[in-house]
Amino acid sequence: MESFCLFFKKSFAEEVLRTQNSSPDNLLSDPYKDIPSIGFYEKTYDKNVKLTSLLQTFKQNLDSLKEEPLWLEEQFHKVMQEILIEHQNTIKEVESLHALRASTREEIYKRISTAHDYIRAFYNQVITLDDIAKIACLSPNHLLRNYNKIYGRTPYQHISELRIIKAKELLSESSLNMTGITFELGFSNPVSFSKMFKQHTGISPLQFRKKVILDKK
């Protein structure tokens, strides 16, 4: 696996955030005013198409343009602007939680994010609500209510969604048979897999694979 890491200078995020949130008059009168440090949340973020594109462009052109300091600075600003948009969306999710104290909302959000990451990592295994709740250090009911509020779906619905995405990928791009795909996705038998797939897509896995083959011809 190849990694691509960016390291931002101190207070860079705060500088970019201020230009996004301050009025033009304030930016003109005091362009270098300090703002409080940003507390980013430690979580796995969903794929952002624009941010992914920016990072790919950055990486692809780095070797040829790394001696161009102006180009480099512009790329860092573009990437940080998109990161801050994601951060603002996260703040809205935190504020949607029902808790009087901001610190309580933030702690609940951190625990729900842990549950979210756990589901994304182990969606192809048999996991229970109790398993997820223990990972998040929340009661099952507390987990369910807040998970649904933040992500707009229950843990089971999220697992099903991830399994369908992976199933379509395997049916389209691999030579695995139905039994192999069934176990790859964490189902106990092909009947359960086929039933769930048809419930979400309207067609059986075999029909989906045949359609993919016809579309490629």
C-alpha positions, 0 to 999 in steps of 0.5 A: 500500500502506498501512502501520501501524507501532507504536513501543514505548517503551524496555524495554517488551518486557522489562517485558512479558516479565518479567510473563509469565515471573516468578512472582507472588511475584517480581513482588510483591516486585520489580515493577520489576526490570530484565531483559536486553535481548531480541534479536528476530530479523530475519525475516518472520513467518508470519501470526498470526491473533490478532496480526492481529486485535489490530492491525486492532482497534487501527487501526480504533479509533485515530482515535476513542480516540487521546485515551484514554491508558489504552486506548492503553497496553492495546493496546500491552500486548496486541500485545506479549504476542502478539509475545513468544509468537511470539518464544518460538516462534522461540527454540524453533526456534533451540534445535532446531538441532544446534550446540554453541554458542548463537551458532552456532545463532543464525547458522544460524537467521538464514541459514535465515530468509533462505532462508525469506524468499527462497522466500516472495518468489520462489515463483512463479519458477523457483528452484533449491536452489543459488539458495536455498543461495547466498542463505543462504550455506550448502551445499545439504545443510546448508540442506536439513537445517536448513530441514526441521528448523525448518519441518517441510518442504523448500524444494520442499514449501514452494514447492508449498504457496505455489503451491497457496494462490495457485492456489486464490486465482486460480481462485476470485477471478480470470478468468485462464484456465489458461495465465495462472494457469500462468505467474503461478505460475511453471510452464512449461506448463499440464500441469505446473500441473494435475498438481501441483494435482491431486496436492495437492488430489485434483481438477484446477484446472478441477474446483476452479473449477467447484466454487467457482462452484457453491458461490457460487450 
